[in-house]
Amino acid sequence: MTGHTAPLTERRFLVPLMLITSLFFLWALGVNLNDILIPHLKKALDLTDFQSSLIQTAFFGGYFLAALPAGWLMRRVGYKRGILTGLMICATGTLLFLPAAATREYAFFLLALFVMACGQCFLEVAANPYVTVLGPPESAARRLNTAQAFNSVGALVTPILGATFILSGVEYSQVQLAAMGPEAVELYRITESQAVRGPYLVITAIFLIVAFLIWRTKLPDVVEAAHDGHAAAPATGSIMAHGNLVRGVIAQFCYVGAQVGVASFVIRFAQQVVPGTAERAAAGFLKYHLLGFMLGRFLGSAIMQTIPAPRMLAFFAAGSLACAVTAISTTGAMAIWAVVLIGFFHSIMFPTIFALALDGLGAHTKFGSSLLVMSIVGGAILPAVMGYLSDVRGIQTAFIVPALCYLVVFHFGFRGYRHPGINDTATLESAA
């Protein structure tokens, strides 16, 4: 059975797969609201581009620090209890937005995001590998891409909801703010800060409801399989000896940094490249960016039945690189739409890198998943680098960072991944 003919899953895993897939939709809420929070808190708390980019640093820093504890917990208590732990931590983080909005302390907002991200890290450490083992190993990448497609649905819906319920559409230039009295400016910033309370209170309730449903549902214990489909032997040797994992972690670090950085700057990019673009109009470009992201995941999952996953990854990385170069080197609408199109090419990268990196890990799968989730820290570091470059050299120059990242991802898809059982000198054609 090849990856082209293997079924997506087995009948006995259908319900668990659907339930776990719902988590992919859920954690998209937390991740993608950050793209709305960045311009919103920049306005509400009078932040620079660099300061506002620390939102992503706090969020993905939480992912980095929680990944190993999450992997350890999964090995001790299993996937179900690990997922429940993650959901409760998420609910705690979103609830912290209420006192953060009341105090208007930026550090408090960052703390709330950090706690929420720790919880989402638990969910990702559990759900990504759990999906890959809920069916034949040959269709693991396609299965994970399908589940992640629902994450992209959440990614598309979230900014629409965020723009509706968080962004007020009220903007003042520095000149207008200077002309306003101190009390009027203070009232404006208080109103903007408190706009986050309602959405995050609703998200808290959703986390708790999903936790209750999973608590009441029986999830099967699944033993990770070796690449031949048999139960994996106990873990032996160093996990770092698995070249696919090592190269996959590096590629994932770069991809997540690029993906988060680009999405974080879509609104600001549109406003700076075409001066005078209103906040909500610029948020519309973020919506199109994420629409492409969603379409790419569904389309990519379907095409992956005929085109090998490594080759698809290399092609999408090359497309992202071409768009980034266009965004850097052109002006006006062409530059903006190049950034919008990057969303489509981002679509399959995360799940495809994840599945290829875990391929053949067997009993090392949970620990390997932790390392891959740790690599999400790229989303904490690289957007901050982009923010710094944007402040000192302009926002278009900042897109050099994701362009370099796409080169790394392209290498992993084109030459870096080796099919288990085939020596490292094997060609891509052989791996396919």
Secondary structure, DSSP 8 states (H G I E B T S, - for coil): --TTTS-S--GGGHHHHHHHHHHHHHHHHHHHHHHHHHHHHHHHTT--HHHHHHHHHHHHHHHHHHHHHHHHHHHHHHHHHHHHHHHHHHHHHHHTHHHHHHHT-HHHHHHHHHHHHHHHHHHHHHHHHHHHTSS-GGGHHHHHHHHHHHHHHHHHHHHHHHHHHT-------HHHHHHS-HHHHHHHHHHHHGGGHHHHHHHHHHHHHHHHHHHTS-------B-TTSSB-----S-GGG-HHHHHHHHHHHHHHHHHHHHHHHHHHHHHHHSTT--HHHHHHHHHHHHHHHHHHHHHHHHHTTTS-HHHHHHHHHHHHHHHHHHHHH--HHHHHHHHHHHHHHHTTHHHHHHHHHHTT-GGGHHHHHHHHHHGGGHHHHHHHHHHHHHHHH-HHHHTHHHHHHHHHHHHIIIII---TTS-TT--HHHH-
